[in-house]
Amino acid sequence: MSLRSRITALVASAVALAFVIAALLAWTMIRSVLMAQLDDTLLSRVPDAGEIRSVSEELPPGAMARDRLLRFNSLTQDDQVAVQFIGPDGSVDRQLAPGALSLESPKVESLPAPAPGEPRLDNVMIEGQSYRVLTAAVSDSGSLMRMFQPLAALEKTLSAVAWALSAIALVGVTVAAGLGWLIARTAVRPVQRLVAASEAVTATGDLSRRVPVTAGGRDELARLSTSFNSMLSALESSRAQQRELLENASHELRTPLTVLRNDFGLLARLERSQGEGGEEREQLIRDLDSQVTALAEEVDQIVTLARGDSTAEPPSSVSLGELLEAAANRVRRLNPQVTVKVEGPDAEAVVFPHTLERAVTNLARNAVQVSPEGGTVTIALKATPKSYAIEVCDEGPGIAVQEVPLLFQRFFRGAGSRQRHGSGLGLAIVEQAAELHGGRVATGNRSSGGARFTFSWPTADPRGSSTPGRLGTD
């Protein structure tokens, strides 16, 4: 069953239930009012009990003349009623009834007597017909009068009312089903658009499709459509980034692979020359080692970027001072003529250790590569109760203003770094690491010369943990 059919069925069922309850309540109220009116009419005849008995005594025994009966009935009400008088000894003194009605019934004889001074009303079934029975004392004679009011007219009226209410309920349910179908059609239309869009994306793989969203819509369906469009945008952006990464990676990897192939070919020719070119052979081996190392680093960076923040590394509490010192040791070998020093008090923090160390290493490596011989690269740790910050400063030429917005793009290499080894992925990995820690990375030029990169993140644990890092000072 479709969603539209389910909504229609639910609306029709709810309206049907409401109509049934309303019809039952209406029928019950109408019956109660009619019965109350009937009881009031019967009770109003209690003071006339003596006169009714006198009228009945005027008739000769066995006489049931129609005019007399009509005259008698006119004292009670328009319906053909029956009257029975019970003597003080409990025997029937006299009774008047239409010819088709027999009051000689065990159910009639078993009717209870009323309390002194209080008339009594009962229901009794005689020969398949319902009667309302009024039992009241006749003056002070000790006799009782039983007046039998037939309920056929009342039941007929109630039956007509019941049929009318049923017809109204049926019409109401039919109208409600139609309105429910229209309402469901209108309400489900955004869902149908969403389904159509998702099916189209599944069938064609086109992530550029979007679900129309009503301007200013704030209901659940509008929010769902907006979320679906955002999901498609994220998927489209992710696919575009993957395609760009693959294209750039293939371009960047092609050069070292070509060099490796050429060097291997040259090395093979030197080997065939039977010992000639020993010095040239050693230089080729060093070049091959350098190219293989660079290629391994580049592949590792590409894998890191492609993996995103889906790292399997668990967060753990580490000493940031030791982590920065380890990163500094990694880059000191790049250029012994450049001094790399670590400053600032130590601090304990919950981080992704490998990811953070790699980010600091990338920043420090870039700083060493741009620093002149005899220059200094400073890695400084700053800790506050609310955040941590790692600053990497160099004494190089600084960053061109027009390159600042592009620094963290994948495979971007500034004008000053194009002659050096690298693929332009290091800063993109740094930015990814900052996002993983819930922080950011900023850059700028120092007033004394050189560039400054600041990697900062809040003291709360990564991935939403509420326990802040523990600060400590050496």
N, C-alpha and C positions, 0 to 999 in steps of 0.2 A: 504494500500500500504506500502510495506516495505521501510526502509530507502535506501536500495540499489536501488530499483525501482524509488524512488523519486529523488535520485541523478542522475540516468540515464536519467530520464525525464527532469530534469533541465538542464543537460549538452546538451542533444539533442535539447531542446527548444532554449537554448542560441545559439548553433551553427546554428540551422535552422534560427533563427532571423538574425544572422550575415550573413549567406549566402543570405537570401532574400534581406537584405539591400545592400550587395555587388553586387548582381545580378541586382537590380534596378539601382544602381549607374552606373554599367558597361553598362547596356542597354541604360541609359540616355546619357552617354558620347558617346557611339558608334553612337546613333541617332544624337546627336549634331554634331559629326564630319562628318557623312555622309551628313546631311543637309547642313553643311557649305561647303562641297565640291561641292554639287549640286548647291548651290547658287553662288559659285565662278564660276562654269562653265556657268551658265546662265548670270551672270554679265559680263563675258568675251565676250559675244556676243553683248553687247550693241554697241560697235563701228562698228559692221557689220550690224547694222539695215538697213542702206541705201542699202547695197549690197543685203541683204536678200529681201528687197522690190523689187529691180530691177529684181532679179531672179524670184520672184513670178509674175512680170508683163510680163515676157517672155512667160509664159504659156497662152494659149488661154482660154477664158472664159469657165469655167466648166471643163477644162482639169485637170485630176489628174493622169497623166501617172506615172506608178510605178518608171520608171527610173528618171523622173523629181523629183518625190517626194524623191527618194533616194538621188538625187543630192542636193536637197534642204536640206534634213536632214544632209547631210555631212557637210554643212556649220554650223550647230548647234552642234549636237552630234549624237551618234549612235542610241539613242532611237527615236522612232517615235513621234515627237513633232507636235504640231499644232500652226499655226501663224495666228493672226488676226490684220489687220491694221484699225485704226480708223481715220477718216478725222478730219479736224479742226472743223467741225460742229457737231461732235460727232457720225456721222453715220459710219457704217461699209463699208469701201471701198473695202476690199478684205480679204479673209481668206482661208487658206489651212489647211486641217485636214484629218486624215484617215477617211475612209468611215463610220466607226462605231461611230464616234464622232460628235456630233452636238454642235456647239458653240452658238446656239440660246437658251440661257438660262437666266432667270432673274438674277441668281447669277452672271453670266458673265457680264451682262449689268450693274449691280450695283457695279462692281469693281471700286474703287476710282482712280482718275488720280494721277500721281506722282507729286511731287513738281518740279518746274522748275529746270532743270539740274540734277535732282536726280532720278534714276530708282527706281522702287518700286517692292517689292516681296510680294505676297499674296498666301494663300491656298484657294482652292475652290473645291467643290464637284460637279461633273458633271456626271449625270447618274450613281450614285453609285461609281464613281471612283474619287480618290484624285489627284489633279494636283497642281503643284507649278507654279504660274503665274508671269512672269516678264513683267512689264509694263514700257516702256522707250520711250522717244521722238525720232523721226526719223529726224536727221539733224535739219535743220531750217525750215522744211516745215510745222511745226505745227501739223503733224500727229503723232499718237502714235502706237507703236507696242506692241502687247501682245503675248508672247510666252508661250505656255502651255506645261509644262514638266510633264508627267505622273509619279506618285509616286508608281506605282505597284511594280516595281523592288525593290525600296528602302524598301517598306513595307514587301516585301517577304524576303529581306535580314534581316530586323529587326525581322521578325517573326522567321526566322531560328536561329538568335542569341538568341532570347528569349527562344526558345525550348532548345537550347544548354545550356544556363545558367540554365534553370530549371532542366535539366538532371544532370548538374554538382552539383547544389544545392541538388538535391535528393540523389545523390551518397554521397555527403559530409555529409548530415544529417545521412544517413545510417551508414557511417563510424564513424561519431561522436557518434552515439548511441552505436555502438559496443565498441568504445574506452571508452565512458562514463561508460558502464557496467563494463568493465575491471577495470577502475579507481575506480569506486564505490566499486567493489568487494575488491580491495586492500585497499581502504580507510576505508571501513566498517568492515574489518576483526577484527581490535582491538575492535570495538564496539560489534561485535558478540561474541568475547571471553569474554568481560565484561558481556554481557547479559547471556551467558552460565554459567559463574561463579556465577552470582547473582541468577539465577534460580536453580543452583545446591545447593547453600547455603540455598535457600528457601525450596527446596525439602528435603534436608538431614539434615539441621541444622549444617553442618560441616563448622566451621569458619576457618579451617586451609587452605582452598583453596586460591589460589592466581592467579591473572591475569598476564600472562607473559608480561614483559615490555622490549622493546628493549633497550639495553645498550646505554646510551648517548642520548636517545630520549628526546626532549624538546618541542614537539608540544603539542597541546591541548589534543589529545587522550592519549599520553604518560603521561601527567600530570593527566588526569582523571583516568587512570589505576593505577597510583601511589597513588592518593588520595583514590581510592577504596580499594587498598591493605592496605593502612594505616588505613582506617576505619575498615576493617576486623581484622587487628591486634589489634586495640583498643577494638573492640567488643570481640575478643578472650581473650585478657588480662582481660577485665572486667568480662567476664564469669568465667575465672579461679580464679580471685580474689573473686568473689561471692561464687564460690564453696569452695574455701579455707576458706572464712569467715564463711560459714555455717558449714563446717567440724570442724573448730577450735571452733566456738561458741557452737556447740553441745557438744564438748568435755569439754569446760570450764564450761558450764551450768550443765553438768551431775553431777559434784561433789557437788556443793551447793544444788542441788535438792535432791541428795541422802542423804546428811546430814539432810536437812529439813525433809525428810520422816522418817528417823531414829529417829530424835528428837521428831517429832510429835507422833511416835509410843511409844517412851519411856514416853512422857508426858501423853499419854492416859493410859498407865499402872499405872503411878503414881496416876492418878485421880481415877482409879478403886480400888487403895489401901486405899481409904477413909481417906485422910489426911496425910498419911505417906510421908516422904521425902519432907517436905516443902522447905528446903534450896536447895535441888537438883532441885525442881520444878522451883524455882526462877532463878537458874543458867541456866536451859534449856530455860526459857522464854527469858533471856538475849541473849543466843546463837541464839535462833530463830530470835530475832529482828536484831541481827547482820547479820545473814545469809540473811534475807529478804532484808535488806538495801544493802548488797553487791550484791545480785542478781539483785535488781532494778538498781543499778549503772551499773552493767555489761550489762544488757539489754539495758539501755540508751546509753551506749558507742557503743554497736553493732549497734543500730539503727542509731546513728550519723555517724558511718563509712559507713554503707550501703547507707545512704542518699547521701553521697558525699558532693559536693559543691552546691547541689540543695536546699539550705536553703531558707525558705520563709521569713527569717528575713531581713528587709530593712536596708541599711546602714544609720547611723545617726551620728551626731556630739556629742561627749561625752568628758568628762574630763577624761583623761587617769589616772591622779592621783587618782581620786575617784574609777575608775574601779580597779586599782591595790590594793587599800585599801580594797575594797570589797572582792577580791580574797584572800588577806591575812587573813581577818577575817574568811573566810571559813576554812582555814587550821590550824588556831591557836588552834582550839579545838581538833585536832588530837593528839597533844602531847604538853601539857602546859609547859613541861620542855625545849622546843626548842623555841627560840625567832625568830619571823618573823617580819622583819621591811621593810618599803618601803622608798626608797631614790630617789633623783632626782627632778628637777623642774617639776611642773605640765605642761600639754600641752593639747590643744584642738585638736581633730582629728576626721575625718569621718571614722568610722569603722563599723564592725558588732559586736555590743557590747556583746551580749550573747556568741557568738562564741569566741571572744577574751578573755573574762573573763574566760570561761571554759578552754581555752588553758593555760592561766597563772595559773589557779587553779591546773591543772594537773601537771605543772612543779613544783609549790610550794609544792604540796602534796608529790611528789616524793622526793623533797629536804628534807622535814620534816621527812619522813620515814627513810632516810639514815643518818640523822644527829644524833650525840650522844647527850645524855642529857646535857643541858647547852650550846649546840651549837647554832649557829645563821644562819638563812636563810635570805638572802638579795634579795629583789626585787627592781631593779634599773631601772629607766626610763631615757633614753637618747634621746634627740630630736635635730635634725639639720634641716636646711631649705629643705633638700632633703629626709630625712628618719627619721623613728622612730625605736628605739631598746629597748627591754625589756630584762634585764639580770636577771637570777635567779641563785644565787650562794649558795652553801651549804658547810659544813665543814665535809662531810662524807668521805668515803674511795676513792672516785673518780671512774673513769670508766676505765675498762680494755681496753687496746688498741685494742685487737681483737674483742671487742664487739661494738666499735664505729660504724662500718658500718651497724650493725644489730639493732641498738637501735630503729629506727623508723618503723621497720617491725611489722605488726600486730601479736599480741600474743607472741612477743618475750619478755622474761624476763631474765635479766642478772643473773649471778651467785649470786650476792649479794642481789637480790630481790626475790629470789624464796621462801624464808621462810616468806615473808610478803604477806599481802592481796593484790590482784590485778590480773588483767587478761592479762596485757601486751598490752592494747589498748590505754593507756593514751597518749604516745608519738606519736602514729599514728594519733590520733585526733589532737595533736598539729601541726604536719606537715601538716595535711589537712587544718587547720585553717590558717596557714602561706600561703599556696597556694591560699586560697580563698582571702586573702588580697594582693596577688601579691608579697609576700615576701618569706622568707626562715627561717629555724631554724638551728642553728649550735650548736655544743657542743664541749667541751674540758675540760681538767683538769687545775685547778688553780695551780700556782707555790707554793702557801701557803698551798695547800691541799684542797681537795674537787673538785666538778665538777661545771662547768659553762654552762648554756644553754642560748643562745641568740636568741630571736624572733625578727626579723627585717622586715620592709616593707617600701615601698616608701611613700612619703607624698601625692601623688595623691590619690584621692578618690578611693575606691574599685569599681570594675566592670567598669573601663575605664573612670570614670568621670575626667574631666580636672581641677577641682577646688582643689588646694592643701589644706591640713589641716591648721588650724590657730594655730600658736604657741603662747604660753603665759607662763610667769614665775611668780611663787608665789612671 
